[in-house]
Amino acid sequence: MSVEICTVGGFSEVGRNMTAIKIDDEVVLLDMGIFLPAIVSFEAEEGHRNLPTQKLIDIGAIPDDHVIESWKPLVKGILLGHAHLDHIAAVPYLAGKYKVPLYATPFSLEILKAILHDDEMKLPNRFVPVQPNTSFTLTPNITVEFIGITHSTLQCSMIALHTPYGVILYACDFKFDNTPVLGDKPNYKRLQELGEKGVHTLIVECLYAHKEMKTPSEKVAKEMLQDVLYGVENKGKAVFVTTFGSHLPRIKTVIESGKKLKRKVVILGRSMGKYIKAAEDLGLVHFSRDVEIATYKSHMKKILNDVEKNRGKYIVLCTGSQGEPGSILDKILSEELPFNFGEEDHVVFSCKTIPAAINIANREALEARLKKRKVRIFTEIHVSGHAGREDLRDFINMTKPKHIIPAHGDASMKEALGSLAEEMNYKIGTNVFLMSDGQKVAF
């Protein structure tokens, strides 16, 4: 009798997250995400969507779950930690083959339903909402607990599996934000209690394990963004802000800033509209009371024509933070949407460029097109949603795991977390396991 963990995806790259945990003769699946750069690169070359599941596996866009084919009859449930696409967007392609319930916070389930609706797909799985900081019995031997944590969207959770062998804690993605702009502080009390009880294995993100810092609060990003919006002369100039469509705390800051500047905030783009609608349907935000949201081309054209005539009266919040083809900024610059950027109009990138070659190239190309219009560009108005090295040190001290598996990162990131663990008297190969996609480790 044993615990066995298969690192299906997200252990050789940033994204495509999926982990399978076998406890005796029962299996739990954690996350099913996409590797977006693979999809963007493929579409740039081939120019079409709606690929079959095997093709998505072949191009590296979704996890290759064939490595757990023999575990398929043993799977009892699929658990999703939060609503980002690199954690849930492979669900439409993979979950159906397991025919077990799918458990996630209400917000994550709303986003998943929206994805399925947009792609005209259906799943046989039953959707079971789980509120943060609650638990449920999955099987007589496995109790599942969702522990509320801060990240960069809503209702994010660490997932604790309570088993006969101890707690297995899955922590992808998180930061320790003590002054969140939206939502609750991390549930430190519960994490400390788990540490006192004893954590068998910690599966933890390592994205910024090499950065010797504590990741700043979202409150810092709010101040950075307001410093640009309030502190730089923009009278009579168009102001465009772009960020990740899922980043509802950042969207909240833009809306509050518009009120103070007496500029009407308009939100353009389907992805932003999708996340806002999901949050509003659950009563988590009420943005549409204060802003106009456009997701259809005709509506966007009307708004942009108004902005063109009254550029000093609006803030436009839109997609395009990664320079992605088909985003609102791209369509404006390609003249698919009617707006002409003028000299010293403002474009604020309240984000970082996700470090993949295709994203970097797309952003550079977009910025070059903006510079030709003599637009003022403000970049890196952002703080991360991921834990830095010193957050990870505090987390390991808090939870006191017997074993550590770095997740959600490439080889250098995993090695950085391994070196931190060795500073803390762990040993790589003994109780720290630097695993790649498709590998298994048994305890």
Secondary structure as GFF3:
##gff-version 3
##sequence-region A 1 443
A	DSSP	beta_strand	3	9	.	.	.	ID=ss1
A	DSSP	beta_strand	18	23	.	.	.	ID=ss2
A	DSSP	beta_strand	26	30	.	.	.	ID=ss3
A	DSSP	alpha_helix	36	46	.	.	.	ID=ss4
A	DSSP	alpha_helix	53	58	.	.	.	ID=ss5
A	DSSP	three_ten_helix	65	74	.	.	.	ID=ss6
A	DSSP	beta_strand	75	79	.	.	.	ID=ss7
A	DSSP	alpha_helix	85	88	.	.	.	ID=ss8
A	DSSP	alpha_helix	91	94	.	.	.	ID=ss9
A	DSSP	three_ten_helix	95	97	.	.	.	ID=ss10
A	DSSP	beta_strand	102	104	.	.	.	ID=ss11
A	DSSP	alpha_helix	106	118	.	.	.	ID=ss12
A	DSSP	beta_strand	127	129	.	.	.	ID=ss13
A	DSSP	beta_strand	134	139	.	.	.	ID=ss14
A	DSSP	beta_strand	142	149	.	.	.	ID=ss15
A	DSSP	beta_strand	156	163	.	.	.	ID=ss16
A	DSSP	beta_strand	166	171	.	.	.	ID=ss17
A	DSSP	alpha_helix	188	197	.	.	.	ID=ss18
A	DSSP	beta_strand	199	205	.	.	.	ID=ss19
A	DSSP	alpha_helix	218	231	.	.	.	ID=ss20
A	DSSP	beta_strand	239	242	.	.	.	ID=ss21
A	DSSP	alpha_helix	248	261	.	.	.	ID=ss22
A	DSSP	beta_strand	264	268	.	.	.	ID=ss23
A	DSSP	alpha_helix	270	281	.	.	.	ID=ss24
A	DSSP	three_ten_helix	287	289	.	.	.	ID=ss25
A	DSSP	beta_strand	292	294	.	.	.	ID=ss26
A	DSSP	alpha_helix	297	309	.	.	.	ID=ss27
A	DSSP	three_ten_helix	311	313	.	.	.	ID=ss28
A	DSSP	beta_strand	314	318	.	.	.	ID=ss29
A	DSSP	alpha_helix	328	333	.	.	.	ID=ss30
A	DSSP	beta_strand	346	349	.	.	.	ID=ss31
A	DSSP	alpha_helix	357	372	.	.	.	ID=ss32
A	DSSP	beta_strand	376	378	.	.	.	ID=ss33
A	DSSP	alpha_helix	389	399	.	.	.	ID=ss34
A	DSSP	beta_strand	401	407	.	.	.	ID=ss35
A	DSSP	alpha_helix	411	423	.	.	.	ID=ss36
A	DSSP	beta_strand	439	442	.	.	.	ID=ss37
###
